[in-house]
């Protein structure tokens, strides 16, 4: 427990209530997955290597071991997600599993929704796709609400949100067409076999959108700016919304949608749950193709090399070896526990509950 959190507990009794709610929700998560016979696993916090993910920065430390020959030093990296470890266990035959752990991401935005250290639930369902995990996610929310003696209508962020199932599902392509009249497939460059910032910029100019595009702006950066500015605020708030089928460019560990590999893997089987402006979780049908994973790793490493502020680290090529060994068909979900507490407790900020 850090000093600032202790001071909050002393100064504000409500902080204790918030933290107790977090502990209660963590216990309910365990109950939910244990009832379904999932194995709870313990991932390593310190790692020799990490999956290359260009949109994340990491924390690096140094391990020092003392022996007869002096001090042996080795770089270690704080875990950004338990994903690689859990998939390696799947490849080794452990079956469906879940982890409740701390994760670490450097360079996060200064906001009430982000921290460098946070609590994460991640689970993997063997034999499932992302559509199966959509249902599991809905069932988890219902289970928590019922056991907290809450109704199916939750008040959060001044909105009354009905969590009864099913939740609406909207594809990323449809959302851009509905709210921006932009067809993202028209920003694909067959010559480059990738989405083109030039083509997307042309769409921005045609729509006369007040978006500044620098010469250094990437397609991913422009996409994110458009989504956060125009799409996310326009999503309905009366129910949680499943935003699905992301560009594969943004989903390097996800399986491409069937039948689209010949098009350069435009879309990926991925979804996020958005609740009144709060992103709760991120889910993939996991890619099991080792050759495709090696290619996407190389692409991510290339993007990392262009980052001006990015901590260098060793890449987890053993993860590709695990796919070569044989990762069974599966789907996984990464869910921010602190944001889950924000939602069920109707809290404005993650800062008061993240200890």
DOSEVEX-44896 format. One record per residue (C-alpha): residue number from 1; residue in one letter; x negated, y, z negated. Coordinates in steps of 0.1 Angstrom, whole numbers, always signed. Layout:
# DOSEVEX-44896
+-------+-------+-------+-------+-------+
| palum | kolza |  east | north |    up |
+-------+-------+-------+-------+-------+
|   NUM |     A |     X |     Y |     Z |
...
+-------+-------+-------+-------+-------+
This chain:
# DOSEVEX-44896
+-------+-------+-------+-------+-------+
| palum | kolza |  east | north |    up |
+-------+-------+-------+-------+-------+
|     1 |     X |    +0 |    +0 |    +0 |
|     2 |     X |   -15 |   +33 |   +10 |
|     3 |     X |   -16 |   +64 |   -13 |
|     4 |     X |    +8 |   +85 |    +7 |
|     5 |     X |   +35 |   +57 |    +5 |
|     6 |     X |   +30 |   +55 |   -33 |
|     7 |     X |   +35 |   +92 |   -36 |
|     8 |     X |   +67 |   +89 |   -15 |
|     9 |     X |   +80 |   +62 |   -39 |
|    10 |     X |   +74 |   +84 |   -69 |
|    11 |     X |   +88 |  +116 |   -54 |
|    12 |     X |  +118 |  +101 |   -35 |
|    13 |     X |  +138 |   +72 |   -49 |
|    14 |     X |  +154 |   +68 |   -14 |
|    15 |     X |  +121 |   +56 |    -1 |
|    16 |     X |  +123 |   +26 |   -24 |
|    17 |     X |  +158 |   +18 |   -10 |
|    18 |     X |  +144 |   +20 |   +25 |
|    19 |     X |  +115 |    -3 |   +18 |
|    20 |     X |  +137 |   -28 |    +0 |
|    21 |     X |  +159 |   -29 |   +31 |
|    22 |     X |  +129 |   -36 |   +52 |
|    23 |     X |  +119 |   -65 |   +30 |
|    24 |     X |  +155 |   -78 |   +31 |
|    25 |     X |  +156 |   -77 |   +69 |
|    26 |     X |  +122 |   -95 |   +71 |
|    27 |     X |  +137 |  -123 |   +50 |
|    28 |     X |  +168 |  -125 |   +72 |
|    29 |     X |  +146 |  -128 |  +103 |
|    30 |     X |  +128 |  -157 |   +87 |
|    31 |     X |  +162 |  -173 |   +78 |
|    32 |     X |  +175 |  -169 |  +113 |
|    33 |     X |  +146 |  -186 |  +130 |
|    34 |     X |  +141 |  -213 |  +104 |
|    35 |     X |  +177 |  -223 |  +108 |
|    36 |     X |  +169 |  -228 |  +145 |
|    37 |     X |  +138 |  -249 |  +137 |
|    38 |     X |  +112 |  -225 |  +150 |
|    39 |     X |   +77 |  -228 |  +136 |
|    40 |     X |   +65 |  -197 |  +118 |
|    41 |     X |   +28 |  -192 |  +127 |
|    42 |     X |    +1 |  -169 |  +114 |
|    43 |     X |   -18 |  -151 |  +141 |
|    44 |     X |   -54 |  -137 |  +135 |
|    45 |     X |   -55 |  -100 |  +128 |
|    46 |     X |   -92 |   -97 |  +139 |
|    47 |     X |   -99 |  -110 |  +174 |
|    48 |     X |  -130 |  -116 |  +195 |
|    49 |     X |  -111 |  -105 |  +227 |
|    50 |     X |   -78 |   -91 |  +237 |
|    51 |     X |   -55 |   -93 |  +267 |
|    52 |     X |   -62 |   -64 |  +291 |
|    53 |     X |   -32 |   -40 |  +289 |
|    54 |     X |   -40 |    -6 |  +305 |
|    55 |     X |   -11 |   +12 |  +287 |
|    56 |     X |   -25 |    +4 |  +253 |
|    57 |     X |   -56 |   +16 |  +234 |
|    58 |     X |   -71 |    -5 |  +206 |
|    59 |     X |   -89 |    -4 |  +173 |
|    60 |     X |  -124 |   -17 |  +172 |
|    61 |     X |  -144 |   -27 |  +141 |
|    62 |     X |  -177 |   -46 |  +135 |
|    63 |     X |  -181 |   -79 |  +117 |
|    64 |     X |  -215 |   -83 |   +99 |
|    65 |     X |  -226 |  -117 |   +87 |
|    66 |     X |  -257 |  -120 |   +66 |
|    67 |     X |  -280 |  -150 |   +69 |
|    68 |     X |  -316 |  -161 |   +65 |
|    69 |     X |  -325 |  -144 |   +98 |
|    70 |     X |  -309 |  -111 |   +89 |
|    71 |     X |  -276 |   -95 |   +98 |
|    72 |     X |  -256 |  -108 |  +128 |
|    73 |     X |  -233 |   -81 |  +142 |
|    74 |     X |  -202 |   -87 |  +165 |
|    75 |     X |  -175 |   -65 |  +177 |
|    76 |     X |  -140 |   -74 |  +166 |
|    77 |     X |  -106 |   -59 |  +176 |
|    78 |     X |   -74 |   -55 |  +157 |
|    79 |     X |   -45 |   -74 |  +171 |
|    80 |     X |   -22 |   -53 |  +194 |
|    81 |     X |    +3 |   -82 |  +195 |
|    82 |     X |    +3 |  -119 |  +185 |
|    83 |     X |   +14 |  -128 |  +220 |
|    84 |     X |   -18 |  -144 |  +233 |
|    85 |     X |   -22 |  -166 |  +202 |
|    86 |     X |   +14 |  -177 |  +203 |
|    87 |     X |   +12 |  -187 |  +240 |
|    88 |     X |   -19 |  -206 |  +234 |
|    89 |     X |    -1 |  -226 |  +207 |
|    90 |     X |   +27 |  -232 |  +232 |
|    91 |     X |    +1 |  -245 |  +257 |
|    92 |     X |   -13 |  -267 |  +230 |
|    93 |     X |   +22 |  -283 |  +224 |
|    94 |     X |   +35 |  -264 |  +193 |
|    95 |     X |   +68 |  -255 |  +208 |
|    96 |     X |   +91 |  -226 |  +200 |
|    97 |     X |   +76 |  -203 |  +174 |
|    98 |     X |   +78 |  -169 |  +157 |
|    99 |     X |   +55 |  -145 |  +139 |
|   100 |     X |   +61 |  -117 |  +115 |
|   101 |     X |   +29 |   -97 |  +114 |
|   102 |     X |   +11 |   -63 |  +115 |
|   103 |     X |    +0 |   -50 |  +149 |
|   104 |     X |   -23 |   -21 |  +157 |
|   105 |     X |   -23 |    +3 |  +186 |
|   106 |     X |   -45 |   +33 |  +189 |
|   107 |     X |   -36 |   +66 |  +205 |
|   108 |     X |    +1 |   +63 |  +199 |
|   109 |     X |   +23 |   +94 |  +203 |
|   110 |     X |   +28 |  +118 |  +174 |
|   111 |     X |   +65 |  +110 |  +167 |
|   112 |     X |   +89 |   +95 |  +142 |
|   113 |     X |   +90 |   +63 |  +163 |
|   114 |     X |   +53 |   +54 |  +167 |
|   115 |     X |   +25 |   +44 |  +143 |
|   116 |     X |    -9 |   +30 |  +148 |
|   117 |     X |    -1 |    +2 |  +124 |
|   118 |     X |   +34 |   -13 |  +123 |
|   119 |     X |   +54 |   -44 |  +116 |
|   120 |     X |   +63 |   -67 |  +145 |
|   121 |     X |   +84 |   -98 |  +150 |
|   122 |     X |   +75 |  -118 |  +181 |
|   123 |     X |   +91 |  -151 |  +191 |
|   124 |     X |   +88 |  -175 |  +220 |
|   125 |     X |  +115 |  -199 |  +232 |
|   126 |     X |  +102 |  -229 |  +250 |
|   127 |     X |  +124 |  -238 |  +281 |
|   128 |     X |  +141 |  -204 |  +281 |
|   129 |     X |  +142 |  -174 |  +304 |
|   130 |     X |  +147 |  -138 |  +296 |
|   131 |     X |  +185 |  -142 |  +300 |
|   132 |     X |  +185 |  -168 |  +272 |
|   133 |     X |  +165 |  -144 |  +250 |
|   134 |     X |  +191 |  -117 |  +256 |
|   135 |     X |  +216 |  -139 |  +239 |
|   136 |     X |  +192 |  -148 |  +210 |
|   137 |     X |  +186 |  -111 |  +205 |
|   138 |     X |  +223 |  -103 |  +203 |
|   139 |     X |  +227 |  -132 |  +179 |
|   140 |     X |  +199 |  -119 |  +157 |
|   141 |     X |  +215 |   -85 |  +154 |
|   142 |     X |  +249 |  -101 |  +145 |
|   143 |     X |  +232 |  -123 |  +119 |
|   144 |     X |  +214 |   -94 |  +102 |
|   145 |     X |  +245 |   -72 |  +102 |
|   146 |     X |  +267 |  -100 |   +87 |
|   147 |     X |  +242 |  -107 |   +60 |
|   148 |     X |  +238 |   -70 |   +51 |
|   149 |     X |  +276 |   -69 |   +48 |
|   150 |     X |  +278 |   -44 |   +76 |
|   151 |     X |  +305 |   -43 |  +103 |
|   152 |     X |  +299 |   -47 |  +140 |
|   153 |     X |  +300 |    -9 |  +143 |
|   154 |     X |  +268 |    +7 |  +131 |
|   155 |     X |  +262 |   +44 |  +127 |
|   156 |     X |  +228 |   +55 |  +140 |
|   157 |     X |  +215 |   +88 |  +153 |
|   158 |     X |  +250 |  +104 |  +151 |
|   159 |     X |  +264 |   +77 |  +173 |
|   160 |     X |  +288 |   +49 |  +164 |
|   161 |     X |  +274 |   +18 |  +181 |
|   162 |     X |  +293 |   -14 |  +186 |
|   163 |     X |  +269 |   -43 |  +184 |
|   164 |     X |  +295 |   -70 |  +192 |
|   165 |     X |  +285 |   -91 |  +222 |
|   166 |     X |  +279 |   -92 |  +251 |
|   167 |     X |  +258 |   -60 |  +255 |
|   168 |     X |  +258 |   -42 |  +289 |
|   169 |     X |  +229 |   -52 |  +312 |
|   170 |     X |  +215 |   -26 |  +337 |
|   171 |     X |  +187 |   -31 |  +361 |
|   172 |     X |  +159 |    -5 |  +364 |
|   173 |     X |  +165 |    -2 |  +401 |
|   174 |     X |  +202 |    +5 |  +396 |
|   175 |     X |  +195 |   +30 |  +368 |
|   176 |     X |  +172 |   +51 |  +390 |
|   177 |     X |  +197 |   +50 |  +418 |
|   178 |     X |  +226 |   +60 |  +395 |
|   179 |     X |  +209 |   +88 |  +376 |
|   180 |     X |  +183 |  +101 |  +401 |
|   181 |     X |  +196 |   +88 |  +434 |
|   182 |     X |  +161 |   +73 |  +439 |
|   183 |     X |  +156 |   +38 |  +453 |
|   184 |     X |  +124 |   +26 |  +437 |
|   185 |     X |  +119 |    +0 |  +464 |
|   186 |     X |  +115 |   +28 |  +489 |
|   187 |     X |   +84 |   +39 |  +469 |
|   188 |     X |   +67 |    +5 |  +476 |
|   189 |     X |   +37 |    +6 |  +500 |
|   190 |     X |   +34 |   -26 |  +521 |
|   191 |     X |    -1 |   -15 |  +532 |
|   192 |     X |   -13 |   -12 |  +496 |
|   193 |     X |    +9 |   -41 |  +483 |
|   194 |     X |   +18 |   -18 |  +454 |
|   195 |     X |   +41 |   +10 |  +444 |
|   196 |     X |   +29 |   +43 |  +458 |
|   197 |     X |   +26 |   +76 |  +438 |
|   198 |     X |   +27 |   +94 |  +471 |
|   199 |     X |   +61 |   +79 |  +481 |
|   200 |     X |   +75 |   +85 |  +446 |
|   201 |     X |   +63 |  +121 |  +446 |
|   202 |     X |   +81 |  +126 |  +480 |
|   203 |     X |  +113 |  +115 |  +463 |
|   204 |     X |  +107 |  +140 |  +434 |
|   205 |     X |  +102 |  +168 |  +460 |
|   206 |     X |  +133 |  +158 |  +480 |
|   207 |     X |  +154 |  +159 |  +448 |
|   208 |     X |  +139 |  +192 |  +438 |
|   209 |     X |  +131 |  +178 |  +403 |
|   210 |     X |  +111 |  +201 |  +380 |
|   211 |     X |   +83 |  +176 |  +376 |
|   212 |     X |   +47 |  +185 |  +379 |
|   213 |     X |   +26 |  +159 |  +397 |
|   214 |     X |   -12 |  +163 |  +395 |
|   215 |     X |   -37 |  +148 |  +419 |
|   216 |     X |   -47 |  +124 |  +391 |
|   217 |     X |   -11 |  +113 |  +383 |
|   218 |     X |    -5 |   +76 |  +388 |
|   219 |     X |   +27 |   +59 |  +400 |
|   220 |     X |   +31 |   +45 |  +365 |
|   221 |     X |   +28 |   +79 |  +348 |
|   222 |     X |   +53 |   +95 |  +372 |
|   223 |     X |   +77 |   +66 |  +368 |
|   224 |     X |   +75 |   +69 |  +330 |
|   225 |     X |   +80 |  +106 |  +331 |
|   226 |     X |  +111 |  +102 |  +353 |
|   227 |     X |  +125 |   +74 |  +331 |
|   228 |     X |  +120 |   +93 |  +298 |
|   229 |     X |  +133 |  +126 |  +312 |
|   230 |     X |  +163 |  +116 |  +333 |
|   231 |     X |  +172 |   +79 |  +328 |
|   232 |     X |  +168 |   +71 |  +291 |
|   233 |     X |  +188 |  +102 |  +278 |
|   234 |     X |  +216 |   +93 |  +302 |
|   235 |     X |  +221 |   +57 |  +290 |
|   236 |     X |  +254 |   +50 |  +272 |
|   237 |     X |  +253 |   +50 |  +234 |
|   238 |     X |  +285 |   +32 |  +224 |
|   239 |     X |  +267 |    -2 |  +226 |
|   240 |     X |  +231 |   -14 |  +228 |
|   241 |     X |  +220 |   -15 |  +264 |
|   242 |     X |  +198 |   -42 |  +280 |
|   243 |     X |  +176 |   -25 |  +306 |
|   244 |     X |  +163 |   -53 |  +328 |
|   245 |     X |  +142 |   -61 |  +358 |
|   246 |     X |  +112 |   -38 |  +354 |
|   247 |     X |   +86 |   -31 |  +381 |
|   248 |     X |   +61 |   -59 |  +380 |
|   249 |     X |   +34 |   -32 |  +381 |
|   250 |     X |   +44 |   -24 |  +345 |
|   251 |     X |   +48 |   -60 |  +334 |
|   252 |     X |   +15 |   -78 |  +339 |
|   253 |     X |   +24 |  -108 |  +317 |
|   254 |     X |   +59 |  -114 |  +331 |
|   255 |     X |   +71 |  -138 |  +357 |
|   256 |     X |   +81 |  -121 |  +390 |
|   257 |     X |  +118 |  -125 |  +399 |
|   258 |     X |  +122 |  -157 |  +420 |
|   259 |     X |  +120 |  -153 |  +457 |
|   260 |     X |  +102 |  -120 |  +456 |
|   261 |     X |   +65 |  -130 |  +455 |
|   262 |     X |   +63 |  -125 |  +493 |
|   263 |     X |   +72 |   -88 |  +487 |
|   264 |     X |   +43 |   -82 |  +464 |
|   265 |     X |   +60 |   -90 |  +431 |
|   266 |     X |   +82 |   -58 |  +431 |
|   267 |     X |  +103 |   -68 |  +401 |
|   268 |     X |   +96 |   -88 |  +369 |
|   269 |     X |  +119 |  -108 |  +346 |
|   270 |     X |  +116 |   -83 |  +318 |
|   271 |     X |  +141 |   -64 |  +296 |
|   272 |     X |  +141 |   -39 |  +268 |
|   273 |     X |  +170 |   -31 |  +244 |
|   274 |     X |  +178 |    +6 |  +241 |
|   275 |     X |  +200 |   +19 |  +213 |
|   276 |     X |  +209 |   +56 |  +212 |
|   277 |     X |  +174 |   +66 |  +223 |
|   278 |     X |  +156 |   +39 |  +203 |
|   279 |     X |  +137 |   +12 |  +221 |
|   280 |     X |  +140 |   -19 |  +199 |
|   281 |     X |  +123 |   -48 |  +218 |
|   282 |     X |  +104 |   -59 |  +249 |
|   283 |     X |  +110 |   -93 |  +265 |
|   284 |     X |   +96 |  -113 |  +294 |
|   285 |     X |  +102 |  -146 |  +311 |
|   286 |     X |   +66 |  -155 |  +307 |
|   287 |     X |   +43 |  -159 |  +337 |
|   288 |     X |   +29 |  -195 |  +338 |
|   289 |     X |   +10 |  -191 |  +370 |
|   290 |     X |   -27 |  -190 |  +361 |
|   291 |     X |   -38 |  -177 |  +395 |
|   292 |     X |   -13 |  -148 |  +393 |
|   293 |     X |   -23 |  -141 |  +357 |
|   294 |     X |   -60 |  -139 |  +367 |
|   295 |     X |   -51 |  -115 |  +395 |
|   296 |     X |   -30 |   -92 |  +372 |
|   297 |     X |   -57 |   -93 |  +346 |
|   298 |     X |   -82 |   -80 |  +372 |
|   299 |     X |   -57 |   -53 |  +382 |
|   300 |     X |   -52 |   -42 |  +346 |
|   301 |     X |   -90 |   -42 |  +340 |
|   302 |     X |   -94 |   -20 |  +370 |
|   303 |     X |   -68 |    +5 |  +356 |
|   304 |     X |   -85 |    +4 |  +322 |
|   305 |     X |  -118 |   +14 |  +338 |
|   306 |     X |  -102 |   +46 |  +352 |
|   307 |     X |   -89 |   +57 |  +317 |
|   308 |     X |  -108 |   +88 |  +304 |
|   309 |     X |   -99 |   +78 |  +267 |
|   310 |     X |   -99 |   +41 |  +262 |
|   311 |     X |  -119 |   +20 |  +237 |
|   312 |     X |  -139 |    -7 |  +256 |
|   313 |     X |  -133 |   -42 |  +245 |
|   314 |     X |  -138 |   -78 |  +255 |
|   315 |     X |  -111 |   -95 |  +275 |
|   316 |     X |   -94 |  -127 |  +266 |
|   317 |     X |  -100 |  -149 |  +296 |
|   318 |     X |   -92 |  -179 |  +274 |
|   319 |     X |   -56 |  -169 |  +278 |
|   320 |     X |   -59 |  -177 |  +316 |
|   321 |     X |   -75 |  -210 |  +306 |
|   322 |     X |   -45 |  -218 |  +285 |
|   323 |     X |   -22 |  -212 |  +315 |
|   324 |     X |   -45 |  -235 |  +336 |
|   325 |     X |   -41 |  -261 |  +309 |
|   326 |     X |    -3 |  -257 |  +312 |
|   327 |     X |   +19 |  -232 |  +296 |
|   328 |     X |   +55 |  -245 |  +295 |
|   329 |     X |   +83 |  -225 |  +308 |
|   330 |     X |   +92 |  -200 |  +281 |
|   331 |     X |  +103 |  -165 |  +273 |
|   332 |     X |   +92 |  -142 |  +244 |
|   333 |     X |  +104 |  -111 |  +227 |
|   334 |     X |   +84 |   -85 |  +208 |
|   335 |     X |  +106 |   -66 |  +184 |
|   336 |     X |   +96 |   -36 |  +162 |
|   337 |     X |  +107 |   -44 |  +127 |
|   338 |     X |  +104 |    -8 |  +115 |
|   339 |     X |  +127 |    +4 |  +143 |
|   340 |     X |  +151 |   -24 |  +134 |
|   341 |     X |  +152 |    -9 |   +98 |
|   342 |     X |  +157 |   +26 |  +113 |
|   343 |     X |  +187 |   +13 |  +131 |
|   344 |     X |  +204 |    -7 |  +104 |
|   345 |     X |  +196 |   +19 |   +77 |
|   346 |     X |  +203 |   +50 |  +100 |
|   347 |     X |  +169 |   +65 |   +93 |
|   348 |     X |  +155 |   +93 |  +114 |
|   349 |     X |  +118 |   +83 |  +112 |
|   350 |     X |   +97 |   +52 |  +111 |
|   351 |     X |   +72 |   +70 |   +88 |
|   352 |     X |   +91 |   +64 |   +56 |
|   353 |     X |   +96 |   +27 |   +60 |
|   354 |     X |   +64 |   +15 |   +77 |
|   355 |     X |   +43 |    +7 |   +46 |
+-------+-------+-------+-------+-------+
